[in-house]
């Protein structure tokens, strides 16, 4: 299990929350989304790197989005 912090630009908070909620149907761990200055941030958990890659591919489908994974930590428990 990994905890991930995502930073996005040129996208609304609602779009990120929508993508995470659709992604979470297969893996029901919670997520948090917030806006700070010019960016949208999200904090969530994933099971593996392959799940994280799948989410990145889904995010790339949003037009003009810029995103980076700010933090990726291994979570215990």
C-alpha positions as CSV (number, residue, x, y, z in Angstrom):
1,X,0.0,0.0,0.0
2,X,1.3,3.5,-0.9
3,X,0.2,7.0,0.1
4,X,0.3,9.5,-2.8
5,X,0.1,13.2,-3.0
6,X,-0.9,14.5,-6.4
7,X,-0.6,18.1,-7.7
8,X,-2.6,19.2,-10.8
9,X,-2.8,22.4,-12.8
10,X,-5.2,23.6,-15.5
11,X,-8.0,21.4,-14.2
12,X,-11.0,21.8,-11.9
13,X,-11.2,20.2,-8.5
14,X,-14.4,18.4,-9.6
15,X,-12.7,16.7,-12.5
16,X,-10.0,15.3,-10.2
17,X,-12.5,14.1,-7.6
18,X,-14.5,12.5,-10.4
19,X,-11.5,10.6,-11.8
20,X,-10.5,9.4,-8.3
21,X,-14.0,8.3,-7.4
22,X,-14.2,6.2,-10.6
23,X,-10.8,4.8,-9.9
24,X,-11.7,4.1,-6.3
25,X,-14.6,1.8,-7.3
26,X,-12.1,-1.0,-7.7
27,X,-10.1,-0.1,-4.6
28,X,-12.3,1.5,-1.9
29,X,-9.7,3.5,0.1
30,X,-10.6,7.1,0.8
31,X,-9.2,10.2,-0.9
32,X,-9.0,13.9,-0.2
33,X,-9.0,16.7,-2.8
34,X,-8.4,20.4,-2.2
35,X,-7.5,23.6,-4.0
36,X,-4.6,25.8,-2.9
37,X,-3.5,28.9,-4.9
38,X,-3.3,27.8,-8.5
39,X,-3.3,24.1,-8.0
40,X,-5.6,21.2,-7.2
41,X,-4.1,18.6,-4.8
42,X,-5.2,15.1,-3.9
43,X,-4.1,12.7,-1.3
44,X,-5.0,9.0,-1.7
45,X,-3.8,5.4,-1.3
46,X,-3.1,2.8,-4.0
47,X,-2.2,-0.9,-3.7
48,X,0.7,-0.9,-6.2
49,X,2.7,1.0,-8.7
50,X,0.7,-0.5,-11.5
51,X,-2.5,1.0,-10.0
52,X,-0.7,4.4,-9.9
53,X,0.3,4.0,-13.5
54,X,-3.3,3.2,-14.4
55,X,-4.5,6.4,-12.7
56,X,-1.8,8.4,-14.5
57,X,-3.1,7.1,-17.8
58,X,-6.6,8.1,-16.9
59,X,-5.5,11.6,-15.9
60,X,-3.6,12.1,-19.1
61,X,-7.0,11.9,-21.0
62,X,-8.0,15.2,-19.5
63,X,-7.2,18.0,-21.9
64,X,-4.4,20.5,-21.0
65,X,-3.8,18.9,-17.6
66,X,-0.4,19.2,-15.9
67,X,0.2,16.9,-13.0
68,X,3.0,15.6,-10.8
69,X,3.1,13.1,-8.0
70,X,4.5,15.2,-5.2
71,X,5.0,12.4,-2.6
72,X,4.8,8.6,-2.7
73,X,5.3,6.8,0.6
74,X,5.0,3.2,1.5
75,X,2.1,2.9,4.1
76,X,1.9,0.2,6.7
77,X,-1.3,-1.2,7.9
